[in-house]
Amino acid sequence: MKVLVTGSTGFIGGYVITELLERGINVIATSTNITHATAKSWFPDVVYVEHDIQKPSIENLFEKFEKPDALIHLAWGKLDNFKDQVHLDEILPKHELFLQNLIANGLKDLTVIGTCLEYGMKEGELHEEMSPDPIIAYPIAKNKLRQFLDKFSSETSISLKWVRLFYMYGNGQSKKSILSQLDVALERNDEVFNMSLGEQQRDYLPVNEVAENIVIFALQREINGIINCCSNIPITIKQLVLDHLKKKNKTIKLNLGYYPYTDYEPFKFWGNHKKQLKIKSL
């Protein structure tokens, strides 16, 4: 089996590729810059094809990527600013063209990454049957891409798995993530770590488990549609920080309340994982 992975050099990409390779899957990896890719440990074990999704092409992309049996679409830009209108004005239309090209030329099986922020400001346990109600550019764009692909899946025989990621942590994560910032503060021997009050509840998984879930979802064809990728266990951000400090056997004074809570995330929410468990039991 041959699987195309976009966004191969991103945070999740390497973990997904490693998981696929361990399962004996032939991987076609792509990203915008081969220089970044050659530095990755997985590079010698994949077929790498450089491609910039933001530069639309009329060539047959299905053939360019060696006619993959399935796609895991991780790629997306501007993840440092979820509110930036570029998600809707520039990134979304280019990804629609990219995926439309692949489907039109023969791709039948897609696993595409969405976000828990598509649910909007709903609190509590979030399940896939809930109506999406995103309020900022990034999740609005993702939801529009899902709707775009849903049209294809209803009109053709393609298999579409839309994976709504919740939160994750692990090596290689964004420098803006709270645990990355905490690690920097510890390395500098800072006396104080500034953060919010930390009482907001989120749903976290280690990135290697997220990657394993994505691959499991992608390689099965019995269950399609929206799939939450989550732990189903809410944890406060304060507890997340305390657990990380305990794991590293470090201490630092927490300056709680220094930062306000975000205005685009519900205060307490986590994912329902019944569909995820059903797929993993197949």
Steps between C-alpha positions, in 0.01 A plus 500: 500500500619849413401803714565865417572722803482878459650731760767237553746734672246645743448414868284194438645401163808314619302304757243397239768396251683296765174325593430417136851369438482278809186345348679425174319769303670664201506874570497784249591809703456857385561850633598838359874473571720198436783655705292467817398148402853369445579573865228262620587148617227350280622660176704200369201268548240691296447625149515878536330739256540873556175693440359836603123481543481880502618500138213338307598265219307367202716188484356163600590492870380143543767392253759740643463328839523153341129414520463447877236265639420749775578852619564629851466877462679670789615813315371844596667837547494796737433292811664769712190717457159331496320832444687604186266545202768335284354163604183582306629728227817319393554161665150350466457554123847358428430187704166457324678512163770259618256240629262544207788429261593180683140377514427586136804302390434187703549540876233297683595508869559818702574561866500874566584686819238724657488671839293488817454875456246418229255435785518869593427607858312187610602375844518153651543174311499560125387225262511474123123539448502854642452781249823689432495868592856636460554866582851583372675468165700178543217268610256675264737420213542141615124452524454643151761257368310213664177614337680527166628143532165371626352602167754282319445205732123516444538523121783249456630183661781666699556412863534810721614494861499845663714488815425769756813540710476627854822595681836327503852525635839354417841562348490743210187686606455871435719733702180687587342199673483526878727202569761626253497837675526325836803301381670820383436663838650196676806501273557869581460424871222759523358542848145561375285362217224732379173334397122537519310395811515153348152384600384451139454134408634346180547155345864399445678202344873442441581564135620144437156372604332760279710378208415137574129586505523690171669203332245253641216721374664532159570132441143380566209553263202387710433827682509838326399855581597714796716329763612661825865432587501549875552354848146559635675613821479872584803650673555855622791688347638553850501124560661444160784732603535340844511151347770612257709646782464180701602289200813711453566518874511880481345784697411856408263755651182530295380858451133410455273756335776688320336430164124520426308202369462478122178636353457229234504182711229373736603497866447127552482250215626158398429241234270200496712206382241227439549509123877497544479194726269323254750550218793387715310181588447398137 
